[in-house]
Every structure is written in C-alpha cells, then in structure tokens.
Amino acid sequence: MKMFVAGLSYKTTPVEVRERLAVHRSRLPCCGCRLKLHGNLSEVVLLSTCNRVEIYGVTPRWSGDINGLFQQLSGSNFDCTPYLYFKEGEPAVQHLFSVASGLDSMVLGETEITGQVKHAYISAQEMELTGKVLNRVFQTALQVAKEIRTRTGIGRGATSVGSVAVELAERIFDRDLSEKVVMIIGAGKMGEACVRHLAKRGAKTVLVSNRSFERAQNLATEFGGRAIHFDECRQALALADIVVSSTGSPHIVLHREDVASVLSARRNRPLFLVDIAVPRDIDPAVQQLQNVFLYDIDDLEAIVRENAKCREQELSRCRTIITERTAVVMARIAPAAEKIYGAGQRSFCPIQAVLPPAVFHSQTQFA
C-alpha cells in the first residue's frame, strides 16, 4: 500500500481539457467523498486550480482505473488518459512538496498555490476524508513551503510586468505609495493590470484618461478614482506621481515638452512614467528631465526575465530541502500505513497498463 497522486496540469493538458475537469472550491468536499467511495480510497484530497487537477489518495486495494477517477469528477465518459500523470510513494510526496512550494507552478515560486493546497487539505480533513498518512504528508508539505520561502530566494523579485512596475515605484518613492496619485492613460489590459497592482499596494488616488470617456468613467469607478477627458491628460500630469500609459495610438502621446511644461507646478516631485504601449506612447527624451523616471515595456520585461533567472538559480536549494523532508516523512508514514492497512497488501497495478509508456516515463520524474 502506497500513497499516490494522479493528475493533469498546464504542463500536460490544454486549458479546454482542464476546464472540463475543474472543480469549484465549494464542491471539493462533495467530489472528494464521491472519489473516496467509488475509487475504493481509504484517504483522499482533491486539489483543483486553474492550472491543475490532482487526486492524492491512499488505498489498500487499487483497481488501477485512473481514468475512471477523473470520469467521476467530470460526470462524463471523457477519456483523460493522454493527459494524465501518476506517481506513487516517495515521488508522490516529492511532487506534493514541489507543488505546495510553487516549484511546479507556471510562475516559479508563486505563493497562491500554497493557500490552495491548504484549502484543499482542510476541506478534505473537515469531511474526514484524510487519515494518518495524508494528514502527515499535507501538514509537512505546508511546513516545507514555509521553509523554502524562508530559507531560499525562490519568491524574491517580481515576475510580471504589473508587479515589476510596483517594485520600481516603491524604489523611487521609498516604499511608500500611500499618498501617491496614479494616472492611467488609455485602458489597455496591461496598463490596467499595472494600476491594479499599484492600487493594491496603497496608491491613494487613481485618475483615468481614455479616448472613450465612458470607458474611463467605468474604470475609474472600479478603482474609486476620477475620469479625465483625454485632451486634458497632459495638464493632469501636474497632479500625478505615477503615470501608466497604454493606448493604441500609432504616435507619441506625451512629448518631452508636455512633461517639461508641468515640472514647475510639481515643485520637483519625482514623476514615474511606465510606458506599456507598442508603439510607445511616451517620448524617450523625457528621461533627460530632472526627477523624471521612464520605463518602457522592454525595460520591465528585462527585469521580469532577470528575476525569473534568479528564482531558477534557487531551485537546487529548494530541491535539497524537499529531498530531505521527503525522506523524513516517508520514514514516518510507512510504519503508520502498515499498521493501519496491513502489510503485504497488493500494491498498485503496473501503471504502464493504464497510461501510455511515454506519458508514464515523462511524468514520473521529480519536477
């Protein structure tokens, strides 16, 4: 008898398949109960996010029908076999530790997944779907995620354009955005994302200027800000501390002289300009002006790449921690499992009989 994980993720499965199997967090307990009953599982935790659906289970008698477990989730006869991966025993534990720590995520080192793993575990525990094996493994997984966050730099450095904009703004304004005014010119998705990040970090006021004044009003309402007519955005530079420009204009929107004309009214306050547009909205020559800081999309993406590279360099340290903690937890759960479920139980059927060989071999390695 061994613990196992069976699942599919963004690495193996397109979104149109993942969305067919996704389980809303409110339905995790119900679906977990169904899996435990129909899958002959002694313990089970179901994890479902936008990037993965995974079943963590323990059973003394395994039928080998992995695809059947996922058909239970989808309530259909859809064949998931080409997309599935399967790990048992130590590799399954390593996989969970890697997932909980953000090492298996699309954005390396992201922290949201830790909370999702915790919620999945608590949902199962409250329904008494877990026992001594999964309780030990999931509690350790959360401890490992915290240890990796504390002892390594896997989570340091922003890895999205919006979060990089926040990092740069905090450097310029000495980490205090609480009294700063943000203006967005144009309502492009990336520009809006930047403003959303800045607002979350405490930016006080949001001004929105767009060619469509109605669109500007709608976006301003969302941020609790104020809409400005597009032809008035240059004068509004005197009020703003941070400007994010993301229009679809084929020509420069803010020229050097536009920025220079408001500097005296600003009384030498720093002006942080983020140009997300392609073609660029802001004249590169504004960088020659005193106390004006300009970053375009290439600048931001270069920082994103550098931060991602730094995170990748921390992987070996993270994997060492996971290997050490896996050895400890395996030594603890093996006697517990034998005591509860008995020794000599038939282990899982050969996975090659359930999944194509290429899928099996490509997915059983530690990620």
ChimeraX attribute file (.defattr): number of C-alpha atoms within 10 A of each C-alpha:
attribute: neighborCount
match mode: 1-to-1
recipient: residues
	/A:1	21
	/A:2	23
	/A:3	26
	/A:4	21
	/A:5	23
	/A:6	19
	/A:7	24
	/A:8	26
	/A:9	23
	/A:10	17
	/A:11	13
	/A:12	17
	/A:13	17
	/A:14	13
	/A:15	15
	/A:16	8
	/A:17	15
	/A:18	22
	/A:19	15
	/A:20	13
	/A:21	22
	/A:22	19
	/A:23	19
	/A:24	12
	/A:25	15
	/A:26	9
	/A:27	10
	/A:28	21
	/A:29	22
	/A:30	12
	/A:31	19
	/A:32	23
	/A:33	20
	/A:34	16
	/A:35	24
	/A:36	20
	/A:37	11
	/A:38	11
	/A:39	21
	/A:40	16
	/A:41	21
	/A:42	17
	/A:43	24
	/A:44	28
	/A:45	30
	/A:46	26
	/A:47	25
	/A:48	23
	/A:49	18
	/A:50	13
	/A:51	18
	/A:52	21
	/A:53	22
	/A:54	21
	/A:55	21
	/A:56	24
	/A:57	26
	/A:58	27
	/A:59	23
	/A:60	21
	/A:61	18
	/A:62	18
	/A:63	12
	/A:64	16
	/A:65	14
	/A:66	22
	/A:67	20
	/A:68	21
	/A:69	20
	/A:70	25
	/A:71	15
	/A:72	16
	/A:73	18
	/A:74	16
	/A:75	12
	/A:76	12
	/A:77	11
	/A:78	14
	/A:79	12
	/A:80	20
	/A:81	16
	/A:82	14
	/A:83	20
	/A:84	24
	/A:85	22
	/A:86	22
	/A:87	22
	/A:88	22
	/A:89	15
	/A:90	17
	/A:91	20
	/A:92	23
	/A:93	29
	/A:94	25
	/A:95	24
	/A:96	24
	/A:97	29
	/A:98	22
	/A:99	20
	/A:100	28
	/A:101	31
	/A:102	23
	/A:103	27
	/A:104	21
	/A:105	20
	/A:106	12
	/A:107	14
	/A:108	18
	/A:109	29
	/A:110	20
	/A:111	18
	/A:112	12
	/A:113	20
	/A:114	19
	/A:115	12
	/A:116	16
	/A:117	23
	/A:118	17
	/A:119	15
	/A:120	21
	/A:121	25
	/A:122	19
	/A:123	23
	/A:124	26
	/A:125	18
	/A:126	10
	/A:127	13
	/A:128	13
	/A:129	24
	/A:130	25
	/A:131	16
	/A:132	12
	/A:133	24
	/A:134	23
	/A:135	19
	/A:136	16
	/A:137	21
	/A:138	23
	/A:139	13
	/A:140	19
	/A:141	28
	/A:142	19
	/A:143	16
	/A:144	21
	/A:145	24
	/A:146	15
	/A:147	15
	/A:148	24
	/A:149	19
	/A:150	11
	/A:151	11
	/A:152	17
	/A:153	18
	/A:154	25
	/A:155	23
	/A:156	14
	/A:157	20
	/A:158	22
	/A:159	23
	/A:160	18
	/A:161	23
	/A:162	21
	/A:163	21
	/A:164	21
	/A:165	24
	/A:166	23
	/A:167	16
	/A:168	19
	/A:169	23
	/A:170	15
	/A:171	10
	/A:172	16
	/A:173	17
	/A:174	9
	/A:175	13
	/A:176	14
	/A:177	22
	/A:178	14
	/A:179	11
	/A:180	20
	/A:181	20
	/A:182	25
	/A:183	28
	/A:184	29
	/A:185	26
	/A:186	24
	/A:187	22
	/A:188	16
	/A:189	12
	/A:190	17
	/A:191	23
	/A:192	20
	/A:193	18
	/A:194	23
	/A:195	27
	/A:196	18
	/A:197	18
	/A:198	26
	/A:199	21
	/A:200	12
	/A:201	16
	/A:202	13
	/A:203	21
	/A:204	16
	/A:205	19
	/A:206	26
	/A:207	25
	/A:208	30
	/A:209	28
	/A:210	24
	/A:211	15
	/A:212	12
	/A:213	15
	/A:214	12
	/A:215	16
	/A:216	24
	/A:217	19
	/A:218	15
	/A:219	22
	/A:220	21
	/A:221	14
	/A:222	11
	/A:223	16
	/A:224	14
	/A:225	20
	/A:226	18
	/A:227	23
	/A:228	21
	/A:229	16
	/A:230	16
	/A:231	11
	/A:232	10
	/A:233	21
	/A:234	17
	/A:235	13
	/A:236	15
	/A:237	23
	/A:238	18
	/A:239	16
	/A:240	23
	/A:241	23
	/A:242	26
	/A:243	23
	/A:244	29
	/A:245	29
	/A:246	27
	/A:247	26
	/A:248	15
	/A:249	13
	/A:250	11
	/A:251	13
	/A:252	15
	/A:253	18
	/A:254	19
	/A:255	15
	/A:256	16
	/A:257	12
	/A:258	16
	/A:259	19
	/A:260	14
	/A:261	14
	/A:262	17
	/A:263	19
	/A:264	10
	/A:265	11
	/A:266	15
	/A:267	9
	/A:268	12
	/A:269	16
	/A:270	17
	/A:271	24
	/A:272	21
	/A:273	24
	/A:274	25
	/A:275	25
	/A:276	26
	/A:277	22
	/A:278	14
	/A:279	14
	/A:280	21
	/A:281	25
	/A:282	26
	/A:283	18
	/A:284	16
	/A:285	11
	/A:286	20
	/A:287	14
	/A:288	12
	/A:289	14
	/A:290	13
	/A:291	14
	/A:292	18
	/A:293	18
	/A:294	18
	/A:295	18
	/A:296	19
	/A:297	16
	/A:298	12
	/A:299	15
	/A:300	23
	/A:301	15
	/A:302	12
	/A:303	20
	/A:304	20
	/A:305	15
	/A:306	15
	/A:307	19
	/A:308	21
	/A:309	14
	/A:310	16
	/A:311	22
	/A:312	16
	/A:313	13
	/A:314	16
	/A:315	18
	/A:316	11
	/A:317	14
	/A:318	24
	/A:319	18
	/A:320	12
	/A:321	18
	/A:322	24
	/A:323	16
	/A:324	11
	/A:325	18
	/A:326	24
	/A:327	13
	/A:328	12
	/A:329	17
	/A:330	17
	/A:331	10
	/A:332	14
	/A:333	19
	/A:334	15
	/A:335	14
	/A:336	15
	/A:337	20
	/A:338	15
	/A:339	10
	/A:340	12
	/A:341	17
	/A:342	12
	/A:343	12
	/A:344	9
	/A:345	14
	/A:346	12
	/A:347	16
	/A:348	17
	/A:349	13
	/A:350	9
	/A:351	18
	/A:352	12
	/A:353	11
	/A:354	16
	/A:355	21
	/A:356	14
	/A:357	12
	/A:358	10
	/A:359	17
	/A:360	18
	/A:361	14
	/A:362	11
	/A:363	17
	/A:364	15
	/A:365	12
	/A:366	16
	/A:367	12
